[in-house]
Amino acid sequence: MKKLLLILIAVILVYAAVNHKFLEAMAYLHDRDASNDAKAVSLLEDAINNDSDRKSAFLLGYYYKTTKFNNINLIKSHNNYLKAASWGDKEAKMIVAWNLYKAKGCDKDIAQAKEMLTQLAIAGNDKAKEVLKFVIRN
């Protein structure tokens, strides 16, 4: 039991060391002090540019897509989701495919949207299967 606890603590410490920028950015975004949002964005951009952190790219995509934190910027949102998708984030791939289908923050590219959704569907993503059916019908 003691060994298991030590392993768990080690895993948590490694996770925190690797993801400290993401975790600190999350704290800034949720502290209800809007003046800290710029710090959060800076930390996320650093994690994206220097660590290729897909969670940070996904969060920054969300940040630019919602008025909760700032004015909406769909181009920046799409570009960050695209980075997260290219680093293997399946939810970001779904969002990128939808953006391509609806031309949200990017040029409309139905063929690319279908291709991405097809890849996700083949991999077993049920949500992608449903969205693909919709995209094919319309």
HELIX and SHEET records of a PDB file:
HELIX    1   1 LYS A    2  VAL A   18  1                                  17    
HELIX    2   2 HIS A   20  LEU A   29  1                                  10    
HELIX    3   3 ALA A   34  ASN A   36  5                                   3    
HELIX    4   4 ASP A   37  ASP A   51  1                                  15    
HELIX    5   5 ARG A   54  LYS A   65  1                                  12    
HELIX    6   6 LEU A   74  SER A   86  1                                  13    
HELIX    7   7 LYS A   90  LYS A  102  1                                  13    
HELIX    8   8 ILE A  110  ILE A  122  1                                  13    
HELIX    9   9 ASP A  126  ARG A  137  1                                  12    
END                                                                             
